């Protein structure tokens, strides 16, 4: 399956949320990284036909999703950033309601719901009202409804919001298995959520796609360019003015500055292993240094 995004643009008044965004997604897990306000949610709503773009189109296996409509929706699972629900519905009521909206046959409805409840570990909460759930548990219900009907395209907008570290790890493990033979687009601004799960990366900034490619290829772009400099406070400030600094930490003996540079930036610089967080930070801020 191929999902092709062709020259998508979208504006809200004078603010342009997406600027000629183009990408081709094939089977696999795609991590969509970007700061809040980068345009990730707008892109996802357009991919789910919840919003129309100003220009461009989205194709599924070469056919416009605007023409496909129901045939496209049957393949789609979506977790929005903010899950809408009826507060007095129980977990079972809610999933039953969503299952019927998705057209799941009555003969399959119970088994489908039980299956997704097991995935998100909520089988003991089926009689709990949605308004009584914690934020993390409600997010797990949201993930469950997205998985109903075994979608071939799964779009998740900030799926780990409200989840504790154990729940986040379980979700990553599940997606790694579920992603075989499917397209999963996973939006987040938390790098660790996708560092070892996503096979492909898309990095957005201010509505633009500024980096895309296979994870290992993107990581290699900073090979040999990340340094840690053990300096005093004055030198640290100087480095911050000149280089893309990923982070700093203060110790009793001075300040350790982690930064990106083509060559050693100072005499105290030591080569450091590069991470996806270094790449992400560099891609977002490299154009802001004089």
C-alpha positions, 0 to 999 in steps of 0.5 A: 500500500502507498499513501502519497501526499502531494503538495499539501498546503493549508492556512488559517487566516494569515498563518500557514500551517502547511507549506507544499508538504509532500511525502510518500508512505509505504508499509512501515512505521513513520515517526513524525517529529516536530515542535508544538505548532509545526503542523503535525495535527493539521497534516493528520486531520487532512490525511483522515479527511477531517479537514480539507487542504487549500491545495494539493491532494492525498492518494491511496494506491494512486486514487484520491482519498476524496473520491475513495471516501468509504473505501479509504475510511475502511482502511483507516484507524485514527487517534486524535490529539484530543479524544472526543467521548460521551462522559457517561458511556462505559468503556464498552459502550464507547468502543461498541459505539465506535465499532458500529460507526466503523461498520463492524458486523454485529457478529464480529463486534464483541470479539473485535472489542475484546481483542483491542481491550486486551492490547491496551490492557483494559479488560478489567475496566469495561464497566467503568465510565469514561469520565471516571478514567485517568488521563492515561487510561482514557488515552488507552481507550483512544488507542483501542478505538483506533485499532478496531477493524484491523486498519491498514493505515494507522494514524496516531497523533501524540499517542503517548500523552498521559501514559506512564513509562511502562505503558509507553514501552508497551505501546512501542512494542505493540506497534513494532509488531502491528506495523508489519504490512501496514502504514503507521504514522506516529506523531510526537515531539518526544524523540524517545517515543520513536527512536527505536520504533520508527523505521522512517522519520519525517521532521517538520518545522513551521509547516515545512518538511525539513528532513525525511528518510530511513532512520539509520540514514538520518542518524548518519547525517550527524556522524562525527559531528557531535561533541562534548566540551568541558568548559567554564561558564564563560566559554559555555556562553561563547559556544552557545552563541556560535554553535547549535547546542543540544544541551548543557549540564553543570557539574562542580568542575565546570559546564559540559556543553553538547553541540554539533559542529563539523570540526572540534569547536574548542581544545576541550572538545571530545567526540560524542556518540550521536543520537536521534535527539541530536539530529532532531535538535540540529534540524530544528535549530540549525538555521537559527545560528548566525 
